[in-house]
């Protein structure tokens, strides 16, 4: 019985430590954002994907020597 209580207490403290670490990490992110100012999304995911495909295609054409 005592072992179960100790195990439960350790699990609770582990969960509390994880929660405290998560909150601390979130607070650091908030501080960093406050220092940097507002952030804006310049390009959406689709545009970035298209850019990567175009970049890869050009590099491939350069390497293979196709005209």
OpenMM code with the backbone's topology and positions (N, CA, C; nanometers):
from openmm import Vec3, app, unit

residues = "UNK UNK UNK UNK UNK UNK UNK UNK UNK UNK UNK UNK UNK UNK UNK UNK UNK UNK UNK UNK UNK UNK UNK UNK UNK UNK UNK UNK UNK UNK UNK UNK UNK UNK UNK UNK UNK UNK UNK UNK UNK UNK UNK UNK UNK UNK UNK UNK UNK UNK UNK UNK UNK UNK UNK UNK UNK UNK UNK UNK UNK UNK UNK UNK UNK UNK UNK".split()
positions = [
    Vec3(0.0828, -0.1189, 0.0000),
    Vec3(0.0000, 0.0000, 0.0000),
    Vec3(0.0873, 0.1254, 0.0000),
    Vec3(0.1903, 0.1243, 0.0821),
    Vec3(0.2778, 0.2409, 0.0915),
    Vec3(0.3520, 0.2642, -0.0413),
    Vec3(0.3910, 0.1540, -0.1065),
    Vec3(0.4603, 0.1662, -0.2352),
    Vec3(0.3696, 0.2317, -0.3392),
    Vec3(0.2418, 0.1978, -0.3377),
    Vec3(0.1477, 0.2580, -0.4318),
    Vec3(0.1354, 0.4073, -0.4074),
    Vec3(0.1297, 0.4463, -0.2818),
    Vec3(0.1193, 0.5877, -0.2473),
    Vec3(0.2451, 0.6618, -0.2917),
    Vec3(0.3616, 0.6039, -0.2662),
    Vec3(0.4860, 0.6677, -0.3075),
    Vec3(0.4955, 0.6783, -0.4593),
    Vec3(0.4552, 0.5729, -0.5293),
    Vec3(0.4568, 0.5741, -0.6748),
    Vec3(0.3624, 0.6822, -0.7281),
    Vec3(0.2433, 0.6923, -0.6667),
    Vec3(0.1476, 0.7943, -0.7073),
    Vec3(0.2037, 0.9339, -0.6822),
    Vec3(0.2696, 0.9515, -0.5689),
    Vec3(0.3290, 1.0805, -0.5354),
    Vec3(0.4394, 1.1155, -0.6346),
    Vec3(0.5253, 1.0184, -0.6706),
    Vec3(0.6316, 1.0431, -0.7682),
    Vec3(0.5727, 1.0793, -0.9037),
    Vec3(0.4683, 1.0081, -0.9443),
    Vec3(0.4041, 1.0358, -1.0734),
    Vec3(0.3457, 1.1764, -1.0731),
    Vec3(0.2848, 1.2146, -0.9629),
    Vec3(0.2251, 1.3466, -0.9534),
    Vec3(0.3328, 1.4542, -0.9603),
    Vec3(0.4424, 1.4316, -0.8885),
    Vec3(0.5481, 1.5316, -0.8909),
    Vec3(0.6147, 1.5367, -1.0289),
    Vec3(0.6254, 1.4233, -1.0964),
    Vec3(0.6812, 1.4227, -1.2309),
    Vec3(0.5912, 1.5016, -1.3248),
    Vec3(0.4625, 1.4776, -1.3140),
    Vec3(0.3675, 1.5501, -1.3978),
    Vec3(0.3722, 1.6995, -1.3664),
    Vec3(0.3841, 1.7330, -1.2404),
    Vec3(0.3931, 1.8738, -1.2024),
    Vec3(0.5213, 1.9366, -1.2553),
    Vec3(0.6321, 1.8611, -1.2518),
    Vec3(0.7578, 1.9142, -1.3050),
    Vec3(0.7477, 1.9364, -1.4550),
    Vec3(0.6861, 1.8418, -1.5248),
    Vec3(0.6677, 1.8586, -1.6689),
    Vec3(0.5821, 1.9806, -1.6986),
    Vec3(0.4758, 1.9971, -1.6219),
    Vec3(0.3871, 2.1121, -1.6415),
    Vec3(0.4613, 2.2427, -1.6141),
    Vec3(0.5424, 2.2452, -1.5087),
    Vec3(0.6192, 2.3656, -1.4764),
    Vec3(0.7208, 2.3955, -1.5867),
    Vec3(0.7848, 2.2926, -1.6408),
    Vec3(0.8811, 2.3124, -1.7495),
    Vec3(0.8106, 2.3648, -1.8739),
    Vec3(0.6916, 2.3122, -1.9020),
    Vec3(0.6159, 2.3586, -2.0175),
    Vec3(0.5759, 2.5047, -2.0017),
    Vec3(0.5314, 2.5402, -1.8814),
    Vec3(0.4927, 2.6788, -1.8563),
    Vec3(0.6119, 2.7728, -1.8664),
    Vec3(0.7280, 2.7284, -1.8169),
    Vec3(0.8484, 2.8107, -1.8255),
    Vec3(0.8891, 2.8307, -1.9710),
    Vec3(0.8801, 2.7256, -2.0513),
    Vec3(0.9146, 2.7351, -2.1927),
    Vec3(0.8198, 2.8313, -2.2637),
    Vec3(0.6924, 2.8219, -2.2309),
    Vec3(0.5940, 2.9104, -2.2912),
    Vec3(0.6201, 3.0555, -2.2519),
    Vec3(0.6588, 3.0779, -2.1265),
    Vec3(0.6900, 3.2138, -2.0801),
    Vec3(0.8108, 3.2702, -2.1537),
    Vec3(0.9127, 3.1859, -2.1770),
    Vec3(1.0301, 3.2319, -2.2525),
    Vec3(0.9919, 3.2696, -2.3947),
    Vec3(0.9016, 3.1918, -2.4558),
    Vec3(0.8558, 3.2241, -2.5909),
    Vec3(0.7835, 3.3589, -2.5914),
    Vec3(0.7004, 3.3809, -2.4907),
    Vec3(0.6283, 3.5076, -2.4817),
    Vec3(0.7252, 3.6239, -2.4677),
    Vec3(0.8292, 3.6064, -2.3849),
    Vec3(0.9297, 3.7112, -2.3676),
    Vec3(1.0001, 3.7392, -2.4997),
    Vec3(1.0374, 3.6342, -2.5702),
    Vec3(1.1085, 3.6492, -2.6967),
    Vec3(1.0220, 3.7239, -2.7970),
    Vec3(0.8944, 3.6900, -2.8023),
    Vec3(0.8032, 3.7588, -2.8940),
    Vec3(0.7905, 3.9057, -2.8580),
    Vec3(0.7866, 3.9353, -2.7301),
    Vec3(0.7738, 4.0744, -2.6859),
    Vec3(0.8972, 4.1539, -2.7269),
    Vec3(1.0142, 4.0917, -2.7205),
    Vec3(1.1372, 4.1602, -2.7595),
    Vec3(1.1422, 4.1837, -2.9097),
    Vec3(1.0956, 4.0888, -2.9871),
    Vec3(1.1030, 4.0976, -3.1323),
    Vec3(0.9959, 4.1877, -3.1906),
    Vec3(0.8898, 4.2094, -3.1206),
    Vec3(0.7780, 4.2849, -3.1745),
    Vec3(0.6808, 4.1923, -3.2443),
    Vec3(0.5952, 4.2509, -3.3263),
    Vec3(0.4959, 4.1701, -3.3969),
    Vec3(0.5611, 4.0919, -3.5097),
    Vec3(0.5093, 3.9739, -3.5346),
    Vec3(0.5577, 3.8933, -3.6466),
    Vec3(0.4452, 3.8806, -3.7481),
    Vec3(0.4831, 3.8762, -3.8747),
    Vec3(0.3872, 3.8664, -3.9830),
    Vec3(0.4219, 3.7459, -4.0699),
    Vec3(0.3206, 3.6798, -4.1171),
    Vec3(0.3396, 3.5684, -4.2085),
    Vec3(0.3553, 3.6263, -4.3482),
    Vec3(0.4771, 3.6156, -4.4038),
    Vec3(0.5034, 3.6746, -4.5346),
    Vec3(0.4563, 3.5840, -4.6463),
    Vec3(0.4849, 3.4548, -4.6364),
    Vec3(0.4483, 3.3611, -4.7412),
    Vec3(0.3761, 3.2428, -4.6777),
    Vec3(0.2682, 3.1998, -4.7411),
    Vec3(0.1964, 3.0854, -4.6871),
    Vec3(0.2666, 2.9561, -4.7248),
    Vec3(0.2185, 2.8469, -4.6737),
    Vec3(0.2811, 2.7163, -4.6932),
    Vec3(0.2841, 2.6765, -4.8409),
    Vec3(0.1781, 2.7035, -4.9131),
    Vec3(0.1703, 2.6696, -5.0555),
    Vec3(0.2779, 2.7442, -5.1349),
    Vec3(0.2933, 2.8719, -5.1089),
    Vec3(0.3932, 2.9515, -5.1801),
    Vec3(0.5344, 2.9015, -5.1507),
    Vec3(0.5623, 2.8669, -5.0252),
    Vec3(0.6950, 2.8147, -4.9896),
    Vec3(0.7213, 2.6818, -5.0592),
    Vec3(0.6199, 2.5963, -5.0683),
    Vec3(0.6356, 2.4682, -5.1376),
    Vec3(0.6664, 2.4909, -5.2855),
    Vec3(0.5924, 2.5809, -5.3501),
    Vec3(0.6174, 2.6113, -5.4904),
    Vec3(0.7598, 2.6636, -5.5102),
    Vec3(0.8040, 2.7464, -5.4202),
    Vec3(0.9387, 2.8022, -5.4285),
    Vec3(1.0441, 2.6912, -5.4177),
    Vec3(1.0241, 2.5980, -5.3249),
    Vec3(1.1189, 2.4871, -5.3102),
    Vec3(1.1232, 2.4007, -5.4356),
    Vec3(1.0077, 2.3732, -5.4961),
    Vec3(1.0027, 2.2926, -5.6175),
    Vec3(1.0758, 2.3645, -5.7307),
    Vec3(1.0511, 2.4933, -5.7460),
    Vec3(1.1171, 2.5707, -5.8510),
    Vec3(1.2685, 2.5725, -5.8290),
    Vec3(1.3105, 2.5969, -5.7060),
    Vec3(1.4530, 2.5996, -5.6724),
    Vec3(1.5179, 2.4647, -5.7035),
    Vec3(1.4528, 2.3567, -5.6629),
    Vec3(1.5067, 2.2221, -5.6880),
    Vec3(1.5145, 2.1931, -5.8368),
    Vec3(1.4138, 2.2350, -5.9124),
    Vec3(1.4130, 2.2114, -6.0569),
    Vec3(1.5284, 2.2848, -6.1242),
    Vec3(1.5511, 2.4092, -6.0874),
    Vec3(1.6598, 2.4871, -6.1466),
    Vec3(1.7938, 2.4236, -6.1139),
    Vec3(1.8139, 2.3844, -5.9902),
    Vec3(1.9402, 2.3214, -5.9504),
    Vec3(1.9604, 2.1912, -6.0281),
    Vec3(1.8551, 2.1116, -6.0411),
    Vec3(1.8643, 1.9861, -6.1151),
    Vec3(1.9009, 2.0105, -6.2622),
    Vec3(1.8384, 2.1101, -6.3228),
    Vec3(1.8703, 2.1426, -6.4620),
    Vec3(2.0152, 2.1901, -6.4771),
    Vec3(2.0641, 2.2682, -6.3814),
    Vec3(2.2022, 2.3148, -6.3853),
    Vec3(2.2987, 2.1979, -6.3740),
    Vec3(2.2714, 2.1073, -6.2819),
    Vec3(2.3592, 1.9930, -6.2582),
    Vec3(2.3612, 1.8992, -6.3790),
    Vec3(2.2469, 1.8740, -6.4385),
    Vec3(2.2397, 1.7782, -6.5497),
    Vec3(2.2801, 1.8418, -6.6811),
    Vec3(2.2813, 1.9737, -6.6879),
    Vec3(2.3243, 2.0415, -6.8097),
    Vec3(2.2204, 2.0475, -6.9186),
    Vec3(2.0941, 2.0272, -6.8864),
    Vec3(1.9872, 2.0341, -6.9877),
    Vec3(1.9663, 2.1792, -7.0289),
    Vec3(1.9271, 2.1953, -7.1548),
    Vec3(1.9015, 2.3306, -7.2058),
    Vec3(1.7605, 2.3461, -7.2476),
] * unit.nanometer
topology = app.Topology()
chain = topology.addChain("A")
for resn in residues:
    res = topology.addResidue(resn, chain)
    for name in ("N", "CA", "C"):
        topology.addAtom(name, app.Element.getBySymbol(name[0]), res)
